[in-house]
């Protein structure tokens, strides 16, 4: 299976890249919609301090998905880094990650926080 990632910014301004690819798909969920859906989920399930960033559009087989990065950001420490991603179906808005991804995100966030507070002392 081949996965194609497309940056949501204008790729042509950074390098001359030529793709001969034809994909006809109607996105029913925009990048902003996907980000909002993920923010609602992570704040409800995982708490504050975590936030969704700008998604990337990916085509995986017959499915078009938004891959939404999740970062840990705290008031006194600033943005500590990315702690995971959550995938959103670009057709239906369904969150595609299994039940283990939120656990991994929390574990990574705890490790980042522990490292940041040790270096701040």
N, CA, C and O atoms as a DFTB+ gen file, in Angstrom:
484 C
 N C O
     1  1       0.843      -1.171       0.000
     2  2       0.000       0.000       0.000
     3  2       0.888       1.233       0.000
     4  3       1.871       1.298       0.739
     5  1       0.549       2.193      -0.812
     6  2       1.288       3.446      -0.911
     7  2       0.501       4.556      -0.232
     8  3      -0.715       4.662      -0.393
     9  1       1.209       5.378       0.528
    10  2       0.593       6.533       1.170
    11  2       1.207       7.785       0.580
    12  3       2.430       7.896       0.491
    13  1       0.381       8.716       0.181
    14  2       0.834       9.984      -0.376
    15  2       0.440      11.084       0.592
    16  3      -0.739      11.222       0.919
    17  1       1.400      11.868       1.054
    18  2       1.138      12.988       1.950
    19  2       1.243      14.280       1.174
    20  3       2.172      14.463       0.387
    21  1       0.308      15.167       1.387
    22  2       0.334      16.486       0.768
    23  2       0.298      17.528       1.870
    24  3      -0.630      17.562       2.677
    25  1       1.309      18.372       1.898
    26  2       1.336      19.453       2.864
    27  2       0.208      20.422       2.549
    28  3      -0.091      20.680       1.383
    29  1      -0.408      20.948       3.577
    30  2      -1.524      21.859       3.336
    31  2      -1.065      23.231       2.850
    32  3      -1.894      24.061       2.476
    33  1       0.229      23.477       2.850
    34  2       0.756      24.720       2.285
    35  2       1.167      24.488       0.837
    36  3       1.146      23.351       0.366
    37  1       1.531      25.519       0.146
    38  2       1.883      25.436      -1.264
    39  2       3.243      24.777      -1.435
    40  3       4.269      25.407      -1.174
    41  1       3.270      23.545      -1.859
    42  2       4.514      22.793      -2.026
    43  2       5.375      23.373      -3.129
    44  3       6.602      23.339      -3.032
    45  1       4.766      23.900      -4.168
    46  2       5.514      24.390      -5.323
    47  2       6.481      25.508      -4.979
    48  3       7.431      25.735      -5.728
    49  1       6.277      26.213      -3.877
    50  2       7.178      27.308      -3.537
    51  2       8.477      26.817      -2.921
    52  3       9.426      27.593      -2.809
    53  1       8.550      25.557      -2.518
    54  2       9.761      25.063      -1.871
    55  2      10.630      24.219      -2.788
    56  3      11.838      24.129      -2.573
    57  1      10.047      23.602      -3.801
    58  2      10.833      22.768      -4.705
    59  2      10.000      22.437      -5.937
    60  3       8.774      22.356      -5.859
    61  1      10.665      22.248      -7.076
    62  2       9.899      21.829      -8.257
    63  2       9.592      20.329      -8.160
    64  3      10.473      19.494      -8.364
    65  1       8.366      20.006      -7.854
    66  2       7.937      18.620      -7.727
    67  2       6.848      18.373      -8.764
    68  3       5.915      19.165      -8.897
    69  1       6.973      17.272      -9.496
    70  2       5.996      16.944     -10.524
    71  2       5.362      15.606     -10.188
    72  3       6.055      14.600     -10.041
    73  1       4.044      15.600     -10.068
    74  2       3.288      14.382      -9.835
    75  2       2.382      14.144     -11.031
    76  3       1.700      15.057     -11.497
    77  1       2.379      12.938     -11.516
    78  2       1.393      12.531     -12.507
    79  2       0.443      11.593     -11.785
    80  3       0.622      10.375     -11.768
    81  1      -0.555      12.193     -11.199
    82  2      -1.468      11.464     -10.341
    83  2      -2.853      12.051     -10.521
    84  3      -3.025      13.269     -10.563
    85  1      -3.824      11.187     -10.625
    86  2      -5.196      11.680     -10.738
    87  2      -6.019      11.046      -9.633
    88  3      -6.187       9.827      -9.582
    89  1      -6.519      11.878      -8.766
    90  2      -7.390      11.428      -7.690
    91  2      -8.597      12.353      -7.697
    92  3      -8.457      13.572      -7.596
    93  1      -9.764      11.778      -7.814
    94  2     -10.989      12.570      -7.769
    95  2     -11.713      12.222      -6.478
    96  3     -12.222      11.114      -6.315
    97  1     -11.751      13.175      -5.571
    98  2     -12.398      12.951      -4.294
    99  2     -13.026      14.265      -3.846
   100  3     -12.453      15.336      -4.047
   101  1     -14.173      14.178      -3.256
   102  2     -14.814      15.352      -2.686
   103  2     -14.614      15.301      -1.185
   104  3     -15.053      14.364      -0.519
   105  1     -13.956      16.306      -0.665
   106  2     -13.726      16.362       0.775
   107  2     -14.962      16.942       1.448
   108  3     -15.372      18.066       1.157
   109  1     -15.542      16.175       2.335
   110  2     -16.703      16.654       3.083
   111  2     -16.281      17.257       4.416
   112  3     -17.082      17.885       5.108
   113  1     -15.013      17.059       4.767
   114  2     -14.458      17.579       6.015
   115  2     -13.215      18.384       5.653
   116  3     -12.260      17.841       5.099
   117  1     -13.226      19.673       5.964
   118  2     -12.071      20.526       5.653
   119  2     -10.963      20.318       6.687
   120  3     -11.173      19.666       7.711
   121  1      -9.792      20.874       6.411
   122  2      -8.681      20.810       7.364
   123  2      -9.075      21.465       8.683
   124  3      -8.771      20.942       9.755
   125  1      -9.753      22.612       8.607
   126  2     -10.199      23.295       9.832
   127  2     -11.225      22.469      10.595
   128  3     -11.196      22.416      11.824
   129  1     -12.141      21.817       9.860
   130  2     -13.131      20.952      10.512
   131  2     -12.444      19.803      11.243
   132  3     -12.788      19.483      12.381
   133  1     -11.470      19.187      10.577
   134  2     -10.754      18.063      11.184
   135  2     -10.025      18.515      12.448
   136  3     -10.037      17.821      13.465
   137  1      -9.400      19.668      12.374
   138  2      -8.691      20.195      13.544
   139  2      -9.659      20.455      14.704
   140  3      -9.355      20.137      15.854
   141  1     -10.817      21.031      14.397
   142  2     -11.823      21.274      15.440
   143  2     -12.340      19.969      16.047
   144  3     -12.490      19.868      17.265
   145  1     -12.610      18.976      15.206
   146  2     -13.069      17.674      15.701
   147  2     -12.055      17.066      16.660
   148  3     -12.414      16.551      17.719
   149  1     -10.788      17.131      16.278
   150  2      -9.731      16.559      17.110
   151  2      -9.582      17.352      18.395
   152  3      -9.430      16.765      19.466
   153  1      -9.623      18.674      18.309
   154  2      -9.529      19.487      19.537
   155  2     -10.647      19.147      20.510
   156  3     -10.412      19.038      21.713
   157  1     -11.874      18.976      19.992
   158  2     -12.988      18.597      20.870
   159  2     -12.730      17.255      21.541
   160  3     -13.010      17.078      22.726
   161  1     -12.195      16.318      20.777
   162  2     -11.945      14.984      21.330
   163  2     -10.837      15.008      22.374
   164  3     -10.996      14.434      23.451
   165  1      -9.705      15.670      22.072
   166  2      -8.584      15.594      23.010
   167  2      -8.831      16.389      24.279
   168  3      -8.381      15.984      25.350
   169  1      -9.538      17.513      24.187
   170  2      -9.827      18.265      25.407
   171  2     -10.777      17.465      26.289
   172  3     -10.603      17.420      27.507
   173  1     -11.774      16.838      25.686
   174  2     -12.737      16.041      26.441
   175  2     -12.084      14.804      27.059
   176  3     -12.292      14.508      28.236
   177  1     -11.293      14.083      26.258
   178  2     -10.737      12.803      26.707
   179  2      -9.407      12.935      27.440
   180  3      -9.146      12.197      28.390
   181  1      -8.564      13.871      27.003
   182  2      -7.195      13.907      27.501
   183  2      -6.875      15.128      28.344
   184  3      -5.852      15.139      29.028
   185  1      -7.707      16.149      28.318
   186  2      -7.484      17.327      29.138
   187  2      -6.829      18.466      28.391
   188  3      -6.512      18.367      27.206
   189  1      -6.635      19.557      29.123
   190  2      -6.052      20.758      28.526
   191  2      -4.538      20.606      28.421
   192  3      -3.948      19.692      28.996
   193  1      -3.931      21.508      27.685
   194  2      -2.485      21.453      27.468
   195  2      -2.136      20.789      26.154
   196  3      -1.033      20.970      25.637
   197  1      -3.068      20.019      25.608
   198  2      -2.860      19.363      24.322
   199  2      -3.721      20.062      23.284
   200  3      -4.862      20.433      23.559
   201  1      -3.170      20.239      22.091
   202  2      -3.923      20.911      21.042
   203  2      -3.601      20.378      19.669
   204  3      -2.490      19.915      19.409
   205  1      -4.585      20.448      18.790
   206  2      -4.422      20.013      17.410
   207  2      -3.747      21.119      16.605
   208  3      -4.018      22.304      16.800
   209  1      -2.876      20.713      15.709
   210  2      -2.188      21.639      14.825
   211  2      -2.700      21.475      13.397
   212  3      -3.679      20.765      13.167
   213  1      -2.052      22.123      12.446
   214  2      -2.464      22.129      11.045
   215  2      -2.359      20.713      10.450
   216  3      -1.279      20.123      10.445
   217  1      -3.481      20.171       9.949
   218  2      -3.476      18.807       9.412
   219  2      -2.800      18.699       8.049
   220  3      -2.647      19.680       7.321
   221  1      -2.400      17.460       7.734
   222  2      -1.914      17.112       6.406
   223  2      -2.916      16.153       5.789
   224  3      -3.484      15.306       6.478
   225  1      -3.128      16.291       4.492
   226  2      -4.031      15.406       3.780
   227  2      -3.248      14.206       3.272
   228  3      -2.179      14.362       2.683
   229  1      -3.773      13.022       3.497
   230  2      -3.110      11.792       3.048
   231  2      -4.110      10.938       2.289
   232  3      -5.295      10.891       2.618
   233  1      -3.605      10.272       1.275
   234  2      -4.408       9.309       0.529
   235  2      -3.793       7.952       0.806
   236  3      -2.639       7.692       0.465
   237  1      -4.577       7.099       1.425
   238  2      -4.098       5.771       1.811
   239  2      -5.035       4.747       1.188
   240  3      -6.149       4.521       1.660
   241  1      -4.546       4.135       0.112
   242  2      -5.410       3.203      -0.614
   243  2      -6.594       3.944      -1.190
   244  3      -6.414       4.874      -1.976
   245  1      -7.799       3.558      -0.820
   246  2      -9.021       4.202      -1.290
   247  2      -9.545       5.261      -0.321
   248  3     -10.599       5.854      -0.553
   249  1      -8.813       5.494       0.754
   250  2      -9.298       6.393       1.799
   251  2      -8.498       7.693       1.811
   252  3      -7.276       7.689       1.669
   253  1      -9.213       8.805       1.984
   254  2      -8.587      10.121       2.118
   255  2      -8.742      10.541       3.575
   256  3      -9.849      10.564       4.114
   257  1      -7.622      10.871       4.200
   258  2      -7.645      11.179       5.629
   259  2      -6.872      12.456       5.927
   260  3      -5.958      12.843       5.198
   261  1      -7.268      13.092       7.014
   262  2      -6.496      14.197       7.575
   263  2      -5.666      13.626       8.713
   264  3      -6.194      12.944       9.592
   265  1      -4.373      13.902       8.696
   266  2      -3.497      13.499       9.798
   267  2      -3.228      14.767      10.603
   268  3      -2.580      15.700      10.130
   269  1      -3.745      14.775      11.833
   270  2      -3.721      15.975      12.658
   271  2      -2.678      15.807      13.772
   272  3      -2.850      14.961      14.649
   273  1      -1.597      16.602      13.747
   274  2      -0.591      16.527      14.805
   275  2      -1.143      17.072      16.128
   276  3      -1.914      18.032      16.137
   277  1      -0.747      16.460      17.229
   278  2      -1.131      16.896      18.568
   279  2       0.123      17.361      19.287
   280  3       1.113      16.633      19.349
   281  1       0.084      18.577      19.832
   282  2       1.238      19.116      20.560
   283  2       0.872      19.404      22.007
   284  3      -0.281      19.669      22.346
   285  1       1.894      19.340      22.843
   286  2       1.755      19.702      24.249
   287  2       2.284      21.110      24.419
   288  3       3.422      21.406      24.052
   289  1       1.454      21.975      24.976
   290  2       1.831      23.369      25.197
   291  2       1.310      23.779      26.565
   292  3       0.128      23.615      26.868
   293  1       2.210      24.317      27.390
   294  2       1.844      24.707      28.749
   295  2       2.214      26.166      28.999
   296  3       3.211      26.648      28.461
   297  1       1.422      26.878      29.811
   298  2       1.607      28.326      29.990
   299  2       3.034      28.743      30.352
   300  3       3.575      29.641      29.707
   301  1       3.644      28.149      31.323
   302  2       4.983      28.606      31.743
   303  2       6.120      27.996      30.942
   304  3       7.239      28.509      30.950
   305  1       5.832      26.900      30.250
   306  2       6.881      26.182      29.531
   307  2       6.812      26.363      28.019
   308  3       7.772      26.051      27.315
   309  1       5.682      26.866      27.511
   310  2       5.521      27.040      26.071
   311  2       5.215      25.722      25.386
   312  3       4.782      24.760      26.021
   313  1       5.447      25.691      24.068
   314  2       5.195      24.478      23.300
   315  2       6.350      23.507      23.509
   316  3       7.503      23.819      23.212
   317  1       6.024      22.329      24.023
   318  2       7.052      21.335      24.344
   319  2       7.312      20.366      23.201
   320  3       8.388      19.772      23.133
   321  1       6.353      20.195      22.305
   322  2       6.572      19.324      21.159
   323  2       5.365      18.491      20.802
   324  3       4.346      18.488      21.493
   325  1       5.516      17.785      19.696
   326  2       4.437      16.924      19.213
   327  2       4.419      15.640      20.025
   328  3       5.462      15.046      20.297
   329  1       3.215      15.220      20.408
   330  2       3.065      14.016      21.226
   331  2       2.318      12.909      20.492
   332  3       2.137      11.824      21.043
   333  1       1.890      13.157      19.280
   334  2       1.197      12.135      18.505
   335  2       0.386      12.746      17.388
   336  3       0.453      13.947      17.125
   337  1      -0.383      11.892      16.736
   338  2      -1.278      12.325      15.668
   339  2      -2.621      11.610      15.825
   340  3      -2.713      10.523      16.395
   341  1      -3.633      12.249      15.309
   342  2      -4.953      11.632      15.246
   343  2      -5.428      11.763      13.808
   344  3      -5.320      12.828      13.200
   345  1      -5.957      10.664      13.269
   346  2      -6.421      10.644      11.891
   347  2      -7.934      10.822      11.837
   348  3      -8.682      10.282      12.652
   349  1      -8.354      11.606      10.838
   350  2      -9.772      11.886      10.638
   351  2     -10.130      11.553       9.192
   352  3      -9.448      11.992       8.266
   353  1     -11.184      10.790       9.000
   354  2     -11.662      10.467       7.662
   355  2     -12.168      11.755       7.009
   356  3     -13.055      12.419       7.546
   357  1     -11.602      12.108       5.850
   358  2     -11.941      13.362       5.177
   359  2     -13.311      13.321       4.510
   360  3     -13.807      14.351       4.053
   361  1     -13.923      12.152       4.451
   362  2     -15.265      12.026       3.883
   363  2     -16.348      12.085       4.952
   364  3     -17.387      12.718       4.763
   365  1     -16.094      11.413       6.084
   366  2     -17.144      11.259       7.095
   367  2     -16.908      12.047       8.373
   368  3     -17.850      12.308       9.121
   369  1     -15.658      12.432       8.635
   370  2     -15.333      13.108       9.888
   371  2     -15.092      12.146      11.034
   372  3     -14.899      12.575      12.171
   373  1     -15.101      10.860      10.755
   374  2     -14.878       9.862      11.802
   375  2     -13.415       9.873      12.248
   376  3     -12.504       9.971      11.427
   377  1     -13.210       9.772      13.555
   378  2     -11.867       9.633      14.105
   379  2     -11.451       8.187      13.864
   380  3     -12.174       7.262      14.235
   381  1     -10.280       7.987      13.240
   382  2      -9.885       6.649      12.801
   383  2      -8.939       5.946      13.755
   384  3      -8.774       4.729      13.661
   385  1      -8.315       6.667      14.668
   386  2      -7.364       6.036      15.570
   387  2      -8.078       5.095      16.518
   388  3      -9.209       5.343      16.935
   389  1      -7.406       4.028      16.844
   390  2      -7.958       3.083      17.808
   391  2      -7.881       3.628      19.225
   392  3      -7.458       4.762      19.447
   393  1      -8.290       2.812      20.169
   394  2      -8.306       3.213      21.573
   395  2      -6.909       3.388      22.162
   396  3      -6.760       4.061      23.182
   397  1      -5.887       2.803      21.550
   398  2      -4.542       2.890      22.116
   399  2      -3.872       4.227      21.842
   400  3      -2.986       4.621      22.601
   401  1      -4.254       4.931      20.800
   402  2      -3.577       6.195      20.464
   403  2      -3.714       7.251      21.555
   404  3      -2.715       7.892      21.883
   405  1      -4.898       7.469      22.139
   406  2      -4.977       8.447      23.234
   407  2      -4.057       8.095      24.405
   408  3      -3.477       8.986      25.026
   409  1      -3.923       6.811      24.708
   410  2      -3.006       6.384      25.779
   411  2      -1.566       6.728      25.431
   412  3      -0.820       7.218      26.279
   413  1      -1.170       6.474      24.186
   414  2       0.202       6.794      23.755
   415  2       0.442       8.297      23.791
   416  3       1.522       8.744      24.177
   417  1      -0.542       9.070      23.396
   418  2      -0.413      10.526      23.420
   419  2      -0.193      11.000      24.853
   420  3       0.687      11.821      25.110
   421  1      -0.986      10.489      25.775
   422  2      -0.830      10.872      27.187
   423  2       0.530      10.470      27.736
   424  3       1.164      11.252      28.444
   425  1       0.985       9.269      27.422
   426  2       2.295       8.814      27.895
   427  2       3.410       9.698      27.361
   428  3       4.314      10.082      28.103
   429  1       3.348      10.023      26.075
   430  2       4.375      10.878      25.476
   431  2       4.332      12.278      26.103
   432  3       5.376      12.871      26.378
   433  1       3.130      12.798      26.325
   434  2       2.984      14.124      26.944
   435  2       3.576      14.126      28.352
   436  3       4.230      15.091      28.746
   437  1       3.353      13.066      29.102
   438  2       3.906      12.979      30.459
   439  2       5.428      12.939      30.429
   440  3       6.077      13.565      31.267
   441  1       6.007      12.209      29.473
   442  2       7.474      12.159      29.350
   443  2       8.035      13.527      28.962
   444  3       9.045      13.966      29.512
   445  1       7.371      14.204      28.006
   446  2       7.829      15.543      27.611
   447  2       7.757      16.516      28.776
   448  3       8.681      17.298      28.997
   449  1       6.663      16.467      29.517
   450  2       6.490      17.357      30.664
   451  2       7.550      17.079      31.730
   452  3       8.135      18.012      32.279
   453  1       7.794      15.828      32.019
   454  2       8.798      15.462      33.035
   455  2      10.173      15.965      32.624
   456  3      10.911      16.503      33.450
   457  1      10.523      15.793      31.346
   458  2      11.815      16.275      30.862
   459  2      11.924      17.777      30.898
   460  3      12.983      18.316      31.217
   461  1      10.839      18.466      30.574
   462  2      10.859      19.929      30.560
   463  2      10.963      20.494      31.966
   464  3      11.659      21.487      32.179
   465  1      10.294      19.891      32.917
   466  2      10.346      20.412      34.289
   467  2      11.685      20.105      34.920
   468  3      12.146      20.875      35.762
   469  1      12.331      19.006      34.546
   470  2      13.672      18.719      35.070
   471  2      14.679      19.749      34.561
   472  3      15.532      20.212      35.319
   473  1      14.582      20.107      33.286
   474  2      15.532      21.060      32.710
   475  2      15.253      22.496      33.193
   476  3      16.140      23.348      33.143
   477  1      14.029      22.760      33.655
   478  2      13.676      24.105      34.105
   479  2      14.099      24.353      35.557
   480  3      14.106      25.496      36.016
   481  1      14.448      23.292      36.273
   482  2      14.811      23.461      37.696
   483  2      16.213      24.012      37.860
   484  3      16.670      24.212      38.985
